[in-house]
Amino acid sequence: MIFVRARYMLKTALSFLFFISVLATQAQPYDAPEKVRATIRNYVDDQFRDNKILHYDYSNLFTHKPKQYLELDSLELLRDSLKLYNYKSQVPYIDTAIYEKQKEILDNKIRFSYEMEHEFIVEKGDNEFELYSFTFFVSHNYLVKDLNVLYKVVLNKRNKDLYYQFVEETPLYPNENTYYGSTDQSKSGKIYSMYKNALFMYPQSASEILHAGFALMRNVLKYQKINRQEFLQYQAAVYLEERYNLSRYNRFSNFDLIKIEGADAGYKLYAEFVQPGEEQQILAVYLEFDIYGVVLGHEELVAPWESYFKN
């Protein structure tokens, strides 16, 4: 009986080694991130073959493991723990369970799949670009199975160039410490992180968030600090010019910080401007901004409004 059991264990061990070698070809290879990026790039190039494509940012690779792989991971972790704590007599039973789980995976052709985000720009004309952010779902054999559009933003050339700086996190202030290429702890890094986090949380507002970020970048490059008053006035002007036919601005109030439960939540500002025409009508509005400088809305004031402009 000892020799029968030994032969059985040897047969099981050999089968176990065989399945490990075969299963390794089915599991995620070390170069999966590079292969997934290449798959996505080729897919995008094919879909927009009539346009120039500028590939930018890729996220980290996320691997979708079917439950059978997760169960296999748990069994292998258990086996390692048994060996570590010297319960070696139980290891053969776990080896058998691992063998059965690997066989199930192979027999049913259960595979990994992958998920990765990619941002790229399509050049539509001399001063017209479209920024896309997609989530791609890629099969184990590196074919695009599905995709999801996170956002699309129209850019001019000026903002397209700023987007490159935004992705690369180019320092906005002189003499910033960017050792090892990291701006995480710098003033620039904090700006970039704030707007990138906003894009992640509010992709439906990507155009407003990105353009506000670009405006703040230009503001910092011009003043070598954040000139919040000028930044908010610029944002207000862009917003109002899309909604009113106006000839000039008379004045802006100083901005005020909006706090909710003690935390900074946004800004408010008043603007007075003139509408063209025979009567040269003067209007004044109240504007409210979120913490990123995006205008949330406005309300026309009823005269007299002089008190709102006493700074």
C-alpha angles and dihedrals in degrees: 000000000000091000092045090052091046091052090048092050091047091051091049092048092051091048089047091054091047093053092047090056093047095042091052088066089055096048127083109292121223092248095051094114092055092045093049091049090050091049092051094045092051091047093052092045090053095047093049097033093141093058137061110256124208109198115206131155130023124186124224115281117264115201120209106214117194114230091257090064091048089051089050090051090052092051092050090049090051092051091051090050092050090052092046093052093041099249090135094148089071095050097086090058091052090046089055091049090049090050091052092048092050090049090052090052093049097042092050094040092233111182143188120248129196141223127199136160122225133186121201140161126231115207108223100169145336092294103013125088134164120215115205130190115193137176109219125202111204129190126232090262092052103257122137105249099176143341139204126209109228095181147330121213127185113222137184121220093266093055092040088061090048090051089060089053089047092054094043092042092228110194113263096193126061120256095011115166104246098159111169088012093284123135095171094117096035128094090251091049092055091053093049092046092050094054095040090052089049091053090051093049099039109029090155087067096043096125094053093043095048095046090049088051091051090049091052091048090053089046092054093044089053100044100023087231137053106280095193095183094055091042094054093043089054091049090048092050093052091048096047095045088058090055107032137047098229134165102199146345118249098192149324127223121233111271122252127208117242115216128192117194089342096307126112106256106166146300141275132208140171124223132191120197143164126243115213121245140088093299096042092218116213118216133182127198140187114228129195125200134191121234091274093056096255112144108242096188147307141233128205115239125229116229134287095056101148092115091065091062098050101114 
